[in-house]
Amino acid sequence: MKRIVETFLKLRRQNEGGLIAYITAGDPDPAYTAKIAHVLVKGGADIVELGIPFSDPIADGPVIQAATARSLKAGTTVRKVFRMSEEIRKENNVPLVVLSYFNLIYRMGIKNFFDLAKASGIDGVVVPDLPIEEADEYKKIAEAYEIDTIFLAAPSTSIERLRNIIEYTSGFLYLVSVFGVTGIREKIHDSTIKLIRMAHQVTCGSVPLAVGFGISQPEHVKTVLQNGADAVIVGSGFVKIIEANQDRNRMLEALYVYARQLKTATVKK
């Protein structure tokens, strides 16, 4: 059984929602990515998502864009991200997901990319700029490597298109909670709740629903889970802590505390 599927089944048995923690691989330093992942898992992260830095991250807001710039300046490459994944896998058995813009995959070659992904213990890939209409070859190769293809749906996605996306996605469906880019927001919008409920109605439980973009507080976590989501994806909140702490030990401690706060909020009453 695939690790992502197994994780969501376990969470369901435990009556918990999932916490998916996003970090930009190589930020603030490639040597710290595995250490950061370790404390996030220790704090309660059920899945770790590693962003592969790209020079034109169109879906990302200022916080993650800055992290991408730091990572690229530190010399992070796709191959180095996969080596970081190998380091993480040595100590943790949680699912590992990478987020990559398609240009990086295309330049490397889809098969070569998945060769490295499989060898480094990656369980799923998110490609925010790959539409399903152009994803046939990508999905076939990913399936051959038994790596999940995680696609996105937004508040503007119609029911008909959502049905088509569900045919392509595996592992979980990534629900973009707001219009725009990633970033910390103060509240959960009504459009987010509508999207969760619509997706829940269409999927009928066939694939877990994970909500990202703007989730940063325990109250956000509780709200989206109470309205039918299976997991939350938190990125900018973690990345902001990395940015704010020059003292690396203090950074790791703060990441652990924040992860623990968010994970506690996933326990369903």
Secondary structure, DSSP 8 states (H G I E B T S, - for coil): --HHHHHHHHHHHTTB-EEEEEEETTSS-GGGHHHHHHHHHHHT-SEEEEE---S--TT--HHHHHHHHHHHHTT--HHHHHHHHHHHHHH--S-EEEE--HHHHHHH-HHHHHHHHHHTT--EEE-TT--GGG-HHHHHHHHHTT-EEE-EE-TT--HHHHHHHHHH--S-EEEE-SSS-----SS--HHHHHHHHHHHHHHTTSS-EEEESS--SHHHHHHHHHTT-SEEEE-HHHHHHHHH-SSHHHHHHHHHHHHHHHHHTTB--
